[in-house]
Amino acid sequence: MTTIEQANAGDEADILINTEVDIQDRMWGDANERADSTNNQLLLAGIAQLTLTRLKLYGNSPACSTDLARLQYPDDWDGFRDYGSTVANLVVAAAFIRSEIKRRILLGEDTTRSKRDKPYKTATPYVSSEQAAAELL
C-alpha cells in the first residue's frame, strides 16, 4: 500500500473526482441535459453509491450491499454497480452529487448557505467557514 503525504491527499481526491466528473459530463452532456438526469436521478445515484459503501463498511457482503443499494438507484436507470474499492465508490458518489449540484445551479436554484444557530462544539480547534474563506483571500 502506498502512503501519500497528507498535504497531497486532498489534491489526489480532487483529481479522482474531477476525472469521474469528466466521464459523467461526456455521458450526461456538459449541461446535464439528458432527460434521464433531470428528475433527481443524479442525486439518487449518488445516494445509492453511498449506501453501497456504508453497507460494505459495516460488514454486509458485497452482493447483499449491491442488491440493497440498487433499491435507491433511479428506477429508470440500469447499470448500478460496485466500483470495487471504498475510495472508488465514494468518488463515483461525489461525482454524481457534484453533477446534481451543477444541474441545480444551472436551473437557477438558490446557493445561499445559512449559518449555524449555535456554535459547533468540538475538542479540536475550530475554524469557521467565514474564517477559512478570509484566510484564502
N, C-alpha and C positions, 0 to 999 in steps of 0.2 A: 504494500500500500504506500502510496506517495503522500508525504506530508507537505502541505502547501503553507507558505508564510501567511500569517493572519492578515496582513495588510493586502495580500493578493486574493484572498478567498472571496471577498465581495466582487472584485473585478471578474474573477472566474465565473461566479454566479451570474453576473450581468451578461457575460459573453454567452453562456449557455442559454439563458432566457432569450437574449436577442437573436440567437441562431434559430431557436424554436419559433419565435415570433416571425422571423423571415419565412420560415416554412409555412406557417399559418397564413401569412399575408399572400403568399403565392396561391394558397388553397382557397382563401376566402375573398381575395381581392384586397387591395390596399385600403379601401374604404369599407371593408366587411359588407359588401353589397349583395352577397348571395342571400337568397330568400330564406334558406335554412339556417341563417345565423342572425335573424332579426327578431326572434321571439325568446330571448334569454337563453338560447341554446348554448352559446359560448360560456355563459355563467354556469349552466347546468353541467356542461362537460368538465369545467374546472372543478366544480364541487365533486363530481363523480371521481375524478382523478385523485382529489384529496381524500375522499372516503376510502378509496382503494389503499392509499398509502397508510392511512390511520389504521385500517383493519389489519394490514400486514404487520405494522409496527407493534400491534397489540396481540400478535400471535396467531391470527387466523391464517389458514392455509392460503397460498396464492390463488388457487382455483376458487375457493369459497369467497375470498375477498373480491375477486373479479366478478363473480356472479352477483354478489350483494351490491357492489358499487355500480354495476351496469344498470341496476334499477333506477339510479338517479341520472343516468345519461339521457340525453334528449331522445324522446320516443321516435322522432323522425330521422334519427341518425343511426348508422351502423358503424362497426369498426372499433368499438371500445376495446382497449387492451391494456395490459400491464406492460410498461416500458422497461421492466426489469429492476433497476435499482431505485432506491428511495429518492436519490437526487434526480434521476431521470423523470420519475413520476411527478415530483414537485415542480420541476422545470416545465413540464407539459401543462400542469395545472396553472402555474404562474402565467404562462403564455396565453392560455385560454382566458384567464381573468383579465390580463392586460388587454387582450383583444376586445373583451366586453366593455372595459372602461373606455377604450378608444371609440368603440361604436357609440356609446352613450354621449361622449364628448362631441362627436360628430353630429349627434341629434340635438345638441344644444342644451343638454341637461346641466343642472347646477353643479359646480365643482367645489362649492364652499365647504370647508371643513370646520365644524363647530369646535369650540374649546371645551375642555372638561369643566364640569360644575365644581368638582372638588379636586384638590391636588392629588396626584398619583403618589402613593407611598411605596417606597422600595428601600431595601437595605443597601443598595448601591447608589453611587452618586447619580442624580437625575439631571438631565438637560432637557428643558422644554423644547418643543418643536420651534418655538419662536427664537430661543437662544441658539439652537442649531442652525436655523436659517440665517440669523445675524452673523454667526461665525463664518458662514460660507461666503458672505459678501466682502 
